[in-house]
Amino acid sequence: MAGIIDTVKLAGTLVLALPAALAGLDLLLVRGETFTGGALIVLAVLLVVVQQRLTTPGDVPELVAKRLFGSVVKEPESDTEPDE
């Protein structure tokens, strides 16, 4: 499940990627410029994919905290034995 920070990051990336994709579609479908339109669409898709997959220096503290707290804090074992 993505957190609120991940959602805001994705929205910021989409602010940049969607105009490029729409311009690419316009160039590709309406004006017939296949190379430029295709390049803009590929650029928009790569922008979103790289933002989702790339680890930046700003993400490192979050990853370290997840690993530390994930190994320190474990789920308690449930004692579901009925007391008779």
C-alpha positions as CSV (number, residue, x, y, z in Angstrom):
1,M,0.0,0.0,0.0
2,A,1.5,3.3,-1.0
3,G,1.7,6.0,1.5
4,I,0.7,9.6,1.2
5,I,4.2,10.7,0.3
6,D,4.4,8.2,-2.6
7,T,1.0,9.5,-3.8
8,V,2.2,13.1,-3.8
9,K,5.4,12.1,-5.6
10,L,3.4,10.3,-8.3
11,A,1.1,13.3,-8.7
12,G,4.1,15.6,-9.1
13,T,5.6,13.3,-11.7
14,L,2.3,13.1,-13.6
15,V,2.1,16.9,-13.7
16,L,5.2,16.8,-15.9
17,A,4.5,13.5,-17.7
18,L,0.9,14.1,-18.8
19,P,1.5,17.3,-20.9
20,A,4.4,15.5,-22.7
21,A,2.2,12.5,-23.4
22,L,-0.7,14.6,-24.6
23,A,1.6,16.6,-26.9
24,G,3.0,13.3,-28.2
25,L,-0.4,12.0,-28.9
26,D,-1.3,15.2,-30.8
27,L,1.9,15.1,-32.8
28,L,1.5,11.3,-33.5
29,L,-2.2,11.1,-34.3
30,V,-3.2,14.5,-35.6
31,R,-0.1,16.0,-37.2
32,G,1.5,12.8,-38.4
33,E,4.9,13.4,-36.9
34,T,5.6,9.9,-35.8
35,F,9.1,10.2,-34.5
36,T,8.6,13.3,-32.4
37,G,5.2,12.1,-31.1
38,G,6.5,8.7,-30.2
39,A,9.6,10.1,-28.5
40,L,7.4,12.3,-26.3
41,I,5.2,9.4,-25.3
42,V,8.2,7.2,-24.5
43,L,9.7,10.1,-22.5
44,A,6.5,10.5,-20.5
45,V,6.3,6.7,-19.7
46,L,10.0,6.6,-18.8
47,L,9.5,9.6,-16.5
48,V,6.8,7.8,-14.5
49,V,8.6,4.4,-14.5
50,V,11.9,5.9,-13.4
51,Q,10.2,7.9,-10.6
52,Q,8.6,4.7,-9.3
53,R,11.7,2.5,-9.5
54,L,14.7,4.8,-8.9
55,T,16.0,5.2,-5.4
56,T,17.2,8.7,-4.8
57,P,19.3,10.0,-1.9
58,G,16.2,11.4,-0.3
59,D,14.7,7.9,-0.2
60,V,17.6,6.3,1.7
61,P,16.6,7.3,5.2
62,E,13.1,6.0,4.7
63,L,14.4,2.7,3.4
64,V,16.9,2.4,6.3
65,A,14.1,3.1,8.8
66,K,11.9,0.5,7.2
67,R,14.6,-2.2,7.4
68,L,15.5,-1.3,11.0
69,F,12.0,-1.1,12.4
70,G,10.9,-4.1,10.3
71,S,13.6,-6.3,11.9
72,V,13.2,-4.9,15.4
73,V,9.5,-4.8,15.6
74,K,8.0,-8.2,14.8
75,E,4.4,-9.4,14.9
76,P,3.6,-10.9,18.2
77,E,2.8,-14.5,18.1
78,S,-0.8,-15.2,18.8
79,D,-1.6,-17.5,21.7
80,T,-4.9,-18.9,20.4
81,E,-4.9,-21.9,22.8
82,P,-8.2,-22.1,24.5
83,D,-7.9,-21.9,28.3
84,E,-10.0,-24.7,29.9
